[in-house]
């Protein structure tokens, strides 16, 4: 686990939601759950730093300044949506729904999809595109899941992929949803990739 920086990724609303989720899954006791969420906050903070660092890598010499600005603005908007307090999140959803001429509902699923699209806009604006690597699981996401596996093991003193595999996969899905992580791979695919990388 990372221990040398102050965690700041999770909002208080997200921490509360995670506490409820882990409690409903009946994993560990109150103290171990609290420690798990604190440790998870550290890992997500580092994950977020790496994510932003990758998006801000120097552009090639022929980069377009306008596209760079759009990319930076998209990253900023995505970050603000990700940190949006639950009450503001609910108010935004209601206002979007009320303003829609076709009476469509804009729930959390829509805003998650919106964040994904904003991320795609940011990536498309970066002229120094990453080399294609097929549909393989992202190494940053794979590393995050590996760290969550270790955190689970240390906090709850259980082997998540042997003793509690289905429970752990459910928890992983809950973490992705509550934290609004831009991860397209399924928990199962990420766990399998992590196992192969760390047999």
ZICORKA-V140450 format. One record per residue. N is the residue number from 1. RES is the residue in three letters. PSI is psi in whole degrees, 0 to 359 (NA if undefined). OMEGA is omega in whole degrees, -180 to 180 (NA if undefined). D_LAST is the distance of its C-alpha to the last C-alpha in whole Angstrom. Layout:
# ZICORKA-V140450
N,RES,PSI,OMEGA,D_LAST
N,RES,PSI,OMEGA,D_LAST
This chain:
# ZICORKA-V140450
1,UNK,154,176,19
2,UNK,136,-174,22
3,UNK,3,-167,25
4,UNK,15,177,28
5,UNK,154,180,29
6,UNK,124,-179,31
7,UNK,146,-179,29
8,UNK,8,-176,32
9,UNK,312,-174,30
10,UNK,135,172,30
11,UNK,166,179,34
12,UNK,324,178,36
13,UNK,320,179,36
14,UNK,321,177,32
15,UNK,316,180,31
16,UNK,318,179,34
17,UNK,321,178,32
18,UNK,319,178,29
19,UNK,317,179,30
20,UNK,314,-177,32
21,UNK,312,-180,29
22,UNK,323,178,27
23,UNK,318,179,30
24,UNK,330,177,31
25,UNK,355,178,27
26,UNK,44,178,28
27,UNK,123,176,25
28,UNK,191,176,26
29,UNK,181,-175,29
30,UNK,318,-178,31
31,UNK,314,-178,30
32,UNK,328,177,27
33,UNK,318,180,27
34,UNK,317,179,29
35,UNK,321,179,27
36,UNK,316,-178,24
37,UNK,323,176,26
38,UNK,313,180,27
39,UNK,321,178,23
40,UNK,322,179,23
41,UNK,320,176,26
42,UNK,312,-176,25
43,UNK,321,179,21
44,UNK,326,176,23
45,UNK,314,179,26
46,UNK,319,178,24
47,UNK,315,-180,22
48,UNK,320,178,26
49,UNK,316,179,27
50,UNK,320,179,24
51,UNK,312,-179,25
52,UNK,323,180,29
53,UNK,319,180,29
54,UNK,322,-179,27
55,UNK,342,-177,30
56,UNK,18,178,33
57,UNK,148,-179,32
58,UNK,139,179,35
59,UNK,162,174,36
60,UNK,165,-176,38
61,UNK,333,-177,41
62,UNK,20,-178,42
63,UNK,151,-178,41
64,UNK,121,-177,43
65,UNK,324,180,44
66,UNK,317,179,45
67,UNK,324,177,42
68,UNK,317,-180,40
69,UNK,321,178,42
70,UNK,317,179,41
71,UNK,315,-180,38
72,UNK,319,180,38
73,UNK,321,179,40
74,UNK,318,178,38
75,UNK,318,-179,35
76,UNK,317,180,38
77,UNK,317,179,38
78,UNK,318,180,35
79,UNK,320,180,34
80,UNK,319,178,38
81,UNK,323,-179,37
82,UNK,327,-178,33
83,UNK,3,-175,35
84,UNK,125,177,38
85,UNK,154,-175,39
86,UNK,322,-179,39
87,UNK,322,177,43
88,UNK,322,178,43
89,UNK,315,180,41
90,UNK,318,-180,43
91,UNK,318,179,46
92,UNK,317,179,45
93,UNK,316,-180,43
94,UNK,318,-179,47
95,UNK,321,177,49
96,UNK,317,180,47
97,UNK,318,-178,48
98,UNK,329,-177,51
99,UNK,356,-177,52
100,UNK,123,-178,50
101,UNK,339,-178,53
102,UNK,12,177,52
103,UNK,34,176,51
104,UNK,150,-179,47
105,UNK,134,-179,45
106,UNK,91,-177,42
107,UNK,193,-179,40
108,UNK,326,180,36
109,UNK,320,178,35
110,UNK,315,-178,37
111,UNK,327,175,37
112,UNK,317,178,33
113,UNK,323,178,34
114,UNK,318,177,36
115,UNK,321,178,34
116,UNK,317,-179,31
117,UNK,322,177,35
118,UNK,320,177,35
119,UNK,322,179,32
120,UNK,321,177,33
121,UNK,315,180,36
122,UNK,314,-179,35
123,UNK,321,-178,32
124,UNK,334,-179,35
125,UNK,349,-180,37
126,UNK,114,-175,35
127,UNK,338,178,37
128,UNK,80,-174,34
129,UNK,148,177,31
130,UNK,151,179,28
131,UNK,139,-179,27
132,UNK,142,-179,26
133,UNK,21,179,22
134,UNK,203,-175,23
135,UNK,18,-178,21
136,UNK,156,180,18
137,UNK,136,180,16
138,UNK,137,-177,18
139,UNK,327,180,16
140,UNK,317,179,18
141,UNK,320,178,17
142,UNK,319,179,13
143,UNK,318,180,14
144,UNK,314,-179,16
145,UNK,321,176,14
146,UNK,320,179,11
147,UNK,324,178,14
148,UNK,322,176,16
149,UNK,313,180,13
150,UNK,320,-180,14
151,UNK,317,178,17
152,UNK,314,-178,17
153,UNK,316,-177,16
154,UNK,321,-176,18
155,UNK,322,-174,21
156,UNK,357,178,21
157,UNK,44,176,19
158,UNK,155,175,17
159,UNK,107,-173,14
160,UNK,331,-176,14
161,UNK,359,178,12
162,UNK,309,-178,13
163,UNK,322,-170,17
164,UNK,39,-171,18
165,UNK,306,-178,16
166,UNK,321,178,19
167,UNK,318,-180,21
168,UNK,319,178,18
169,UNK,320,177,18
170,UNK,316,179,22
171,UNK,319,-180,22
172,UNK,318,177,20
173,UNK,321,177,22
174,UNK,318,179,25
175,UNK,314,180,24
176,UNK,317,-177,24
177,UNK,311,-178,27
178,UNK,321,-177,29
179,UNK,357,178,28
180,UNK,48,180,29
181,UNK,140,180,26
182,UNK,68,-179,26
183,UNK,119,-177,23
184,UNK,337,-179,23
185,UNK,151,179,20
186,UNK,156,175,20
187,UNK,320,-179,17
188,UNK,315,-179,16
189,UNK,321,-179,15
190,UNK,321,178,14
191,UNK,317,179,11
192,UNK,317,179,10
193,UNK,320,180,10
194,UNK,321,178,8
195,UNK,320,-179,5
196,UNK,323,-179,5
197,UNK,334,-179,6
198,UNK,70,-176,4
199,UNK,NA,NA,0
